[in-house]
């Protein structure tokens, strides 16, 4: 997105923004949003209304003030700052969803002094006005992009400010202890401030650091809830991975052929069993090969499997067990992803070697062409992903981004440094500096101290009109 500059303190010097706030394209209703000092005057000029009461929808004919030409008939609704989403005067024009009509109205608004908003600029002004903190901004972005029920629920929790409240509760005792340390620097001559008992502070910082680390450990849960799980179909060539992908999706997404090696690259598709979003990733068959293209495919398959949340290890039950697929890094208990063995082609006679394999009992039997076992596999995927998303403690408030977890870990490390400095009798100036670093780390999450490049990355995900 274009660079978003800090807004001036004087509202009269700000630009007035205009943009389509609903989805582009033909629709029953379109909402055009105006925000800024000229929002109400522009709305009055278009609607012919001399007064715009707060929050009331007024039916009107919208006309081009320069020519008097009718642009549309609809409703105008005014909101007065600071009681609006952006914290400034806002007007919304609810009109018919004709792309041509919307374009004409926006053009009239720009001729009356507004400029077209950039992606996320309305939300940027809400952040600047203190209507949202940065965590709530990210929650709003997640809500707009939610594609599953679980994503929607998790995004609403972020927008509702639950994580912000949790961080505020952690920040309060941190600032209190910082004030206690700094008081002994600023008023060292006061008799009641001459000494400092370190034990209560050390206990408090230890507990705060532990809480920050526990919250940081929820990052995987938050990522899975908001962005879904990566589920990789892994196995030897012709193990039925692409056929299984199509069966799980209920559509012919991947090419299937009886000859091995049809899939040479990764192929992704979304699935949401029981409201849990997951990305299925079909991969090239893993085997020893001389073909450089096939070798690249094999390497990508292994890399995807090692970075997955869940691996569906596909075993063709009618063939001998392929030794080149027996990667010890993909065995349960010895790697990051959960591994579910899937016995594909279960409608064919089982090969004697496979029948003697001790781990065959762990496999889910699937015959994709006949749909046998496909629905139980979908349900098992939902169980596995839900277990990962809930985590060992089933925390409701979790962090959803790695930047959150990194800042929490940084805060815990700063508290550890402060405790070490205080325990070793270092100057209180050093202790105070470490405590300020811990507070700054939390502030980076909610917004006040967030670097500009992080802000740019966050707002780049927003659409125009939000």
Wavefront OBJ file of the C-alpha trace (Angstrom):
o trace
v 0.000 0.000 0.000
v 1.009 3.619 -0.321
v 2.788 5.049 2.714
v 0.410 6.217 5.421
v 1.642 9.445 7.003
v 0.776 10.552 10.551
v -2.289 12.772 10.569
v -2.012 16.370 11.794
v -3.541 17.291 15.131
v -5.824 19.927 13.577
v -8.732 18.111 11.940
v -9.362 21.025 9.575
v -6.065 20.290 7.812
v -6.852 16.669 7.053
v -7.953 15.266 3.731
v -11.499 14.008 3.452
v -11.528 10.413 2.256
v -14.053 8.707 -0.004
v -14.261 5.068 -1.068
v -16.666 2.250 -1.760
v -16.990 0.449 1.588
v -18.785 -2.626 0.212
v -17.519 -5.156 -2.305
v -16.980 -3.970 -5.857
v -19.231 -5.240 -8.623
v -22.992 -5.384 -9.211
v -24.960 -5.677 -5.971
v -28.301 -4.804 -4.457
v -26.781 -2.111 -2.233
v -23.477 -0.261 -2.244
v -22.177 1.886 0.624
v -19.913 4.827 -0.189
v -18.072 6.145 2.863
v -16.825 9.693 3.420
v -14.598 10.543 6.412
v -12.985 13.841 7.323
v -13.811 17.500 7.889
v -15.651 17.904 4.571
v -17.637 14.635 4.819
v -20.882 16.267 5.953
v -20.718 19.296 3.631
v -20.146 16.977 0.656
v -23.058 14.756 1.713
v -25.288 17.801 2.097
v -24.328 19.078 -1.352
v -25.118 15.729 -2.965
v -28.350 15.056 -1.062
v -29.756 18.579 -0.854
v -30.260 18.113 2.893
v -29.590 21.134 5.079
v -29.176 19.039 8.244
v -27.920 15.513 8.855
v -28.987 14.149 12.252
v -26.628 11.672 13.938
v -27.214 8.091 12.836
v -30.487 8.669 10.962
v -30.968 7.239 7.471
v -32.491 9.974 5.283
v -33.927 9.034 1.903
v -32.897 11.472 -0.800
v -32.101 12.054 -4.441
v -28.348 12.343 -4.951
v -27.525 14.936 -7.579
v -24.365 16.343 -9.112
v -24.167 19.851 -7.594
v -22.470 21.213 -10.722
v -25.165 20.143 -13.188
v -28.131 19.083 -11.063
v -28.102 15.717 -12.839
v -29.603 12.812 -10.893
v -26.911 10.333 -9.833
v -29.054 7.907 -7.821
v -31.691 7.682 -5.122
v -30.758 6.240 -1.758
v -30.022 7.015 1.867
v -27.489 9.274 3.553
v -26.398 8.560 7.146
v -24.186 10.915 9.164
v -21.968 10.153 12.155
v -20.282 12.897 14.140
v -16.776 12.662 15.520
v -15.550 11.455 17.876
v -18.514 9.034 17.911
v -17.650 7.267 14.645
v -15.425 4.444 13.445
v -12.639 6.838 12.397
v -13.171 9.295 15.248
v -14.001 12.095 12.808
v -17.084 13.214 10.878
v -18.333 10.396 8.655
v -21.116 10.180 6.079
v -22.271 7.027 4.335
v -24.243 7.000 1.096
v -26.335 3.842 0.686
v -27.127 3.547 -3.023
v -27.810 0.920 -5.683
v -24.858 -1.368 -6.354
v -24.271 -0.303 -9.950
v -20.523 -0.006 -10.661
v -21.207 2.855 -13.084
v -23.423 4.665 -10.587
v -20.927 4.223 -7.763
v -18.125 5.578 -9.956
v -20.170 8.675 -10.829
v -20.950 9.409 -7.167
v -17.320 8.962 -6.089
v -16.253 11.234 -8.950
v -18.715 13.894 -7.736
v -17.309 13.564 -4.203
v -13.751 14.102 -5.417
v -14.809 17.203 -7.351
v -16.320 18.512 -4.125
v -12.998 18.157 -2.305
v -12.589 14.532 -1.210
v -9.813 12.210 -2.329
v -10.042 8.470 -2.843
v -8.892 6.491 0.178
v -5.943 4.151 0.068
v -6.183 0.540 1.322
v -6.896 0.476 5.040
v -6.876 4.253 5.425
v -10.207 4.457 7.257
v -8.899 1.888 9.759
v -5.619 3.781 10.006
v -7.555 6.842 11.134
v -9.441 4.724 13.669
v -6.070 3.582 15.053
v -4.756 7.136 15.126
v -7.911 8.339 16.937
v -7.606 5.625 19.595
v -10.789 3.855 18.480
v -8.810 0.642 17.949
v -5.403 -0.547 19.084
v -3.123 -2.433 16.718
v -4.266 -5.843 17.959
v -7.860 -4.898 17.183
v -6.774 -3.635 13.747
v -5.219 -7.041 13.072
v -8.390 -8.675 14.400
v -10.449 -6.619 11.962
v -8.183 -7.692 9.098
v -8.537 -11.323 10.173
v -12.323 -10.923 10.348
v -12.479 -9.547 6.810
v -10.445 -12.502 5.517
v -12.147 -15.235 7.583
v -13.152 -18.219 5.439
v -14.234 -20.676 8.117
v -16.320 -20.667 11.286
v -13.283 -21.126 13.522
v -11.445 -18.285 11.781
v -14.469 -16.045 12.247
v -14.737 -16.839 15.966
v -11.023 -16.289 16.568
v -11.015 -13.010 14.631
v -13.963 -11.710 16.653
v -12.034 -12.411 19.864
v -9.151 -10.318 18.527
v -11.435 -7.487 17.457
v -13.207 -7.658 20.826
v -9.945 -6.708 22.543
v -9.497 -9.749 24.797
v -5.785 -10.060 24.053
v -5.375 -6.298 24.510
v -6.974 -6.593 27.953
v -4.693 -9.495 28.856
v -1.608 -7.511 27.848
v -2.837 -4.447 29.751
v -3.200 -6.605 32.874
v 0.396 -7.818 32.424
v 1.701 -4.329 31.724
v 0.177 -2.708 34.822
v 2.385 -4.407 37.472
v 5.377 -3.974 35.171
v 4.863 -0.202 35.056
v 4.212 -0.141 38.799
v 7.544 -1.782 39.562
v 9.283 0.493 37.046
v 7.836 3.497 38.896
v 9.104 2.070 42.179
v 12.632 1.710 40.799
v 12.641 5.132 39.138
v 11.357 6.785 42.325
v 14.598 5.765 44.023
v 16.534 7.364 41.190
v 14.581 10.627 41.161
v 14.103 11.019 44.925
v 17.112 9.227 46.352
v 17.369 11.720 49.223
v 13.935 10.848 50.622
v 14.338 8.679 53.763
v 11.484 6.295 52.902
v 13.016 5.677 49.473
v 16.548 5.071 50.666
v 16.287 1.285 50.497
v 14.675 -1.152 48.101
v 13.637 -4.672 49.084
v 14.491 -6.742 45.994
v 12.711 -9.987 46.911
v 9.110 -8.925 46.156
v 10.191 -7.407 42.849
v 12.207 -10.474 41.875
v 9.235 -12.745 42.591
v 6.909 -10.465 40.629
v 9.219 -10.265 37.606
v 9.730 -14.016 37.604
v 5.974 -14.615 37.515
v 5.428 -11.918 34.876
v 8.161 -13.397 32.688
v 6.611 -16.861 33.004
v 3.202 -15.489 31.996
v 4.689 -13.753 28.959
v 6.378 -16.967 27.853
v 3.205 -19.007 28.369
v 1.306 -16.541 26.213
v 4.036 -16.665 23.548
v 3.697 -20.464 23.452
v 0.103 -20.099 22.225
v 1.294 -18.730 18.859
v 0.761 -22.041 17.067
v -2.772 -22.285 18.446
v -3.541 -18.762 17.287
v -2.047 -19.357 13.850
v -4.086 -22.513 13.361
v -7.304 -20.836 14.480
v -6.851 -17.837 12.216
v -4.971 -19.188 9.223
v -5.780 -22.860 9.308
v -3.580 -25.944 9.241
v -1.260 -27.125 6.495
v -2.037 -30.758 5.706
v 0.465 -32.466 3.395
v -0.285 -35.617 1.400
v 3.019 -37.488 1.358
v 4.127 -40.827 -0.005
v 5.659 -42.805 -2.854
v 4.698 -42.277 -6.507
v 1.307 -43.730 -7.405
v 0.341 -44.054 -3.725
v -3.012 -42.435 -4.456
v -2.249 -38.963 -3.080
v -3.861 -36.976 -5.917
v -6.881 -39.290 -5.999
v -7.246 -38.836 -2.252
v -6.982 -35.047 -2.606
v -9.810 -35.044 -5.144
v -11.929 -37.290 -2.934
v -11.435 -35.075 0.145
v -12.337 -31.981 -1.872
v -15.210 -33.609 -3.735
v -13.897 -32.294 -7.041
v -11.274 -33.152 -9.687
v -8.656 -30.652 -8.557
v -5.551 -32.731 -9.361
v -4.643 -34.687 -12.470
v -4.717 -38.438 -11.908
v -3.119 -41.139 -14.048
v -2.219 -44.782 -13.496
v 1.384 -44.048 -14.430
v 3.544 -43.030 -11.455
v 4.991 -39.529 -11.266
v 1.983 -37.564 -12.577
v 2.434 -34.937 -9.850
v 5.760 -33.127 -10.225
v 5.096 -30.080 -8.036
v 2.981 -29.089 -5.042
v -0.730 -28.379 -5.467
v -2.774 -26.564 -2.793
v -6.504 -26.479 -2.110
v -8.638 -25.330 0.832
v -10.916 -27.566 2.891
v -12.972 -26.700 5.994
v -14.383 -29.829 7.663
v -16.490 -28.970 10.711
v -15.664 -25.272 10.239
v -11.883 -25.752 10.594
v -9.897 -24.276 7.716
v -7.020 -26.332 6.385
v -4.902 -26.225 3.267
v -4.398 -29.605 1.602
v -1.066 -29.893 -0.204
v -0.574 -32.624 -2.775
v 3.090 -33.414 -3.355
v 5.248 -35.312 -5.811
v 5.918 -38.958 -5.045
v 9.085 -39.599 -3.037
v 11.513 -42.098 -4.511
v 15.142 -42.421 -5.565
v 15.400 -40.907 -9.051
v 17.943 -39.496 -11.497
v 15.610 -37.073 -13.261
v 16.529 -33.552 -11.994
v 12.910 -32.363 -12.195
v 11.700 -35.344 -10.185
v 14.477 -34.768 -7.661
v 13.257 -31.195 -7.185
v 9.731 -32.476 -6.683
v 10.926 -34.979 -4.087
v 12.832 -32.283 -2.228
v 9.778 -30.032 -2.194
v 7.648 -32.889 -0.912
v 10.012 -33.558 1.995
v 10.261 -29.851 2.800
v 6.488 -29.431 2.792
v 6.089 -32.472 5.036
v 8.611 -31.188 7.560
v 6.872 -27.772 7.672
v 3.348 -29.182 7.863
v 0.999 -29.264 10.809
v -0.404 -32.644 9.756
v 1.058 -35.204 7.325
v -1.166 -37.758 5.624
v 1.358 -40.509 4.944
v -0.234 -42.359 2.024
v 0.635 -46.061 1.722
v -0.592 -48.118 -1.243
v -1.805 -51.267 0.481
v -1.535 -53.361 -2.663
v 2.221 -52.768 -3.104
v 5.367 -53.571 -1.097
v 6.275 -50.922 1.478
v 8.587 -48.410 -0.292
v 11.752 -48.109 1.804
v 12.723 -44.720 0.334
v 9.628 -43.160 1.895
v 10.529 -44.452 5.364
v 11.962 -41.108 6.417
v 12.600 -41.280 10.192
v 11.902 -37.541 10.447
v 8.315 -38.235 9.453
v 7.578 -40.862 12.058
v 5.194 -39.898 14.879
v 6.916 -38.630 17.995
v 10.124 -37.596 16.234
v 9.089 -34.548 14.233
v 6.993 -31.419 14.377
v 3.940 -32.480 12.344
v 1.332 -34.959 13.407
v 1.411 -37.991 11.112
v -1.681 -39.936 10.130
v -1.012 -43.083 8.106
v -3.567 -43.576 5.333
v -3.917 -47.010 3.727
v -4.984 -46.073 0.219
v -6.484 -48.433 -2.362
v -8.012 -50.441 0.475
v -10.394 -52.033 -2.059
v -7.450 -54.013 -3.521
v -5.892 -57.118 -1.937
v -3.289 -56.207 0.652
v 0.320 -57.055 -0.203
v 1.840 -59.723 2.116
v 4.770 -57.512 3.093
v 2.445 -54.697 4.107
v 0.156 -57.067 5.968
v 3.091 -57.906 8.257
v 3.946 -54.235 8.899
v 3.401 -53.521 12.639
v 2.133 -49.996 12.035
v -0.587 -51.000 9.588
v -3.047 -51.046 12.501
v -2.616 -47.259 12.860
v -3.732 -46.614 9.302
v -7.103 -45.334 8.176
v -8.368 -47.413 5.261
v -9.512 -45.414 2.234
v -10.690 -46.411 -1.225
v -11.036 -42.980 -2.796
v -12.800 -43.969 -6.066
v -15.659 -45.520 -4.071
v -15.575 -42.887 -1.275
v -14.916 -45.651 1.255
v -13.214 -44.159 4.309
v -13.119 -40.604 2.940
v -15.633 -39.134 5.389
v -13.962 -40.780 8.439
v -10.665 -39.318 7.228
v -12.205 -35.821 7.031
v -13.470 -36.260 10.601
v -10.067 -37.463 11.780
v -8.430 -34.420 10.176
v -10.860 -32.185 12.074
v -9.973 -33.979 15.329
v -6.228 -33.582 14.734
v -6.435 -29.917 13.733
v -8.819 -29.031 16.564
v -6.426 -30.645 19.026
v -3.541 -28.564 17.698
v -5.620 -25.369 17.732
v -6.779 -25.889 21.311
v -3.353 -26.790 22.625
v -2.573 -28.575 25.895
v -4.320 -25.942 28.038
v -7.152 -24.961 25.667
v -6.406 -21.244 26.122
v -9.130 -18.910 24.896
v -6.859 -15.858 24.687
v -3.933 -16.613 22.384
v -1.516 -14.682 20.210
v -2.010 -15.125 16.495
v 1.179 -13.846 14.911
v 4.861 -14.570 15.257
v 5.556 -10.870 15.861
v 3.358 -11.079 18.965
v 5.232 -14.138 20.243
v 8.631 -12.563 19.481
v 7.712 -9.394 21.392
v 6.489 -11.437 24.370
v 9.717 -13.428 24.442
v 11.679 -10.179 24.196
v 9.722 -8.799 27.161
v 10.429 -11.914 29.213
v 14.145 -11.661 28.414
v 14.181 -7.993 29.461
v 12.552 -8.916 32.782
v 15.155 -11.622 33.279
v 17.930 -9.073 32.658
v 16.335 -6.656 35.127
v 16.130 -9.369 37.788
v 19.732 -10.383 37.234
v 20.922 -6.768 37.439
v 18.950 -6.115 40.629
v 20.108 -9.365 42.220
v 23.762 -8.606 41.370
v 23.548 -5.116 42.860
v 23.962 -3.320 39.541
v 23.035 0.406 39.353
v 19.285 0.997 39.371
v 19.602 2.912 36.097
v 20.372 -0.400 34.373
v 17.464 -2.121 36.087
v 15.091 0.658 35.006
v 16.372 0.469 31.413
v 15.611 -3.260 31.262
v 12.126 -2.706 32.679
v 11.469 -0.035 30.065
v 12.600 -2.495 27.372
v 10.033 -4.989 28.685
v 7.287 -2.353 28.560
v 8.315 -1.291 25.042
v 8.123 -4.927 23.897
v 4.469 -5.084 24.966
v 3.784 -1.688 23.398
v 5.049 -2.998 20.054
v 2.179 -5.494 20.067
v -0.614 -3.023 20.746
v 0.681 -0.120 18.688
v 2.340 2.819 20.473
v 5.909 1.669 19.747
v 5.329 -0.425 16.608
v 7.905 0.175 13.839
v 6.626 1.800 10.640
v 7.565 -1.187 8.467
v 5.399 -3.456 10.634
v 2.493 -1.012 10.341
v 2.915 -0.910 6.569
v 2.832 -4.708 6.382
v -0.330 -4.890 8.488
v -2.255 -2.245 6.556
v -1.163 -3.676 3.204
v -3.613 -6.534 3.871
v -6.629 -4.223 3.954
v -8.853 -3.412 1.013
v -9.857 0.051 -0.153
v -12.874 1.265 1.812
v -11.884 -0.294 5.130
l 1 2 3 4 5 6 7 8 9 10 11 12 13 14 15 16 17 18 19 20 21 22 23 24 25 26 27 28 29 30 31 32 33 34 35 36 37 38 39 40 41 42 43 44 45 46 47 48 49 50 51 52 53 54 55 56 57 58 59 60 61 62 63 64 65 66 67 68 69 70 71 72 73 74 75 76 77 78 79 80 81 82 83 84 85 86 87 88 89 90 91 92 93 94 95 96 97 98 99 100 101 102 103 104 105 106 107 108 109 110 111 112 113 114 115 116 117 118 119 120 121 122 123 124 125 126 127 128 129 130 131 132 133 134 135 136 137 138 139 140 141 142 143 144 145 146 147 148 149 150 151 152 153 154 155 156 157 158 159 160 161 162 163 164 165 166 167 168 169 170 171 172 173 174 175 176 177 178 179 180 181 182 183 184 185 186 187 188 189 190 191 192 193 194 195 196 197 198 199 200 201 202 203 204 205 206 207 208 209 210 211 212 213 214 215 216 217 218 219 220 221 222 223 224 225 226 227 228 229 230 231 232 233 234 235 236 237 238 239 240 241 242 243 244 245 246 247 248 249 250 251 252 253 254 255 256 257 258 259 260 261 262 263 264 265 266 267 268 269 270 271 272 273 274 275 276 277 278 279 280 281 282 283 284 285 286 287 288 289 290 291 292 293 294 295 296 297 298 299 300 301 302 303 304 305 306 307 308 309 310 311 312 313 314 315 316 317 318 319 320 321 322 323 324 325 326 327 328 329 330 331 332 333 334 335 336 337 338 339 340 341 342 343 344 345 346 347 348 349 350 351 352 353 354 355 356 357 358 359 360 361 362 363 364 365 366 367 368 369 370 371 372 373 374 375 376 377 378 379 380 381 382 383 384 385 386 387 388 389 390 391 392 393 394 395 396 397 398 399 400 401 402 403 404 405 406 407 408 409 410 411 412 413 414 415 416 417 418 419 420 421 422 423 424 425 426 427 428 429 430 431 432 433 434 435 436 437 438 439 440 441 442 443 444 445 446 447 448 449 450 451 452 453 454 455 456 457 458 459 460 461 462 463 464 465 466
